[in-house]
């Protein structure tokens, strides 16, 4: 079997694999990007990659109510930006946007 055939076979197998059922208490990582525009035309838009470790508090059809356990940004930022990031993380997230921990 060639590499391209193997990759295609894995993609087809993953497509038909049953989706993971999220339960209360599951832990996962949610990734988001915060973009801040400035009034100064000489300054470019500031972008912060955010990774939040979350726990499922309640599970609905395709939404999960989450609690933030830990948050990390890849680029350095001051306390004001960290406060904006804390406020901007949603309380309800679609479960497909979270990489859930494998047990």
Residue pairs with C-beta under 8 A, 6 or more apart in sequence:
1 9
20 100
22 56
22 59
22 64
22 95
22 98
22 100
23 56
23 59
24 56
24 57
24 58
24 59
25 55
25 56
26 55
26 56
26 100
26 101
27 53
27 54
27 55
27 56
27 69
27 100
27 101
28 53
28 54
28 56
28 98
28 99
28 100
28 101
29 51
29 52
29 53
29 54
29 98
29 99
30 51
30 52
30 54
30 66
30 89
30 93
30 97
30 98
30 99
31 49
31 50
31 51
31 52
31 97
31 99
32 50
32 52
32 88
32 89
33 47
33 48
33 49
33 50
34 47
34 48
34 50
34 84
34 85
34 88
35 45
35 46
35 47
35 48
36 45
36 46
36 47
36 48
36 81
36 84
37 45
38 45
38 46
47 75
48 73
48 74
48 75
48 77
48 81
48 85
49 73
49 74
49 75
50 71
50 72
50 73
50 85
50 89
51 71
51 72
51 73
51 74
52 68
52 69
52 70
52 71
52 72
52 89
53 68
53 69
53 70
53 71
54 66
54 67
54 68
54 69
54 93
54 98
55 66
55 67
55 69
56 64
56 65
56 66
57 64
57 65
57 66
57 67
58 64
58 65
59 65
59 95
60 92
62 94
62 95
62 96
63 92
63 93
63 94
63 95
64 92
64 93
64 94
64 95
64 98
65 91
65 92
66 90
66 91
66 92
66 93
66 98
68 86
68 89
71 85
71 86
71 89
73 81
73 82
73 85
77 85
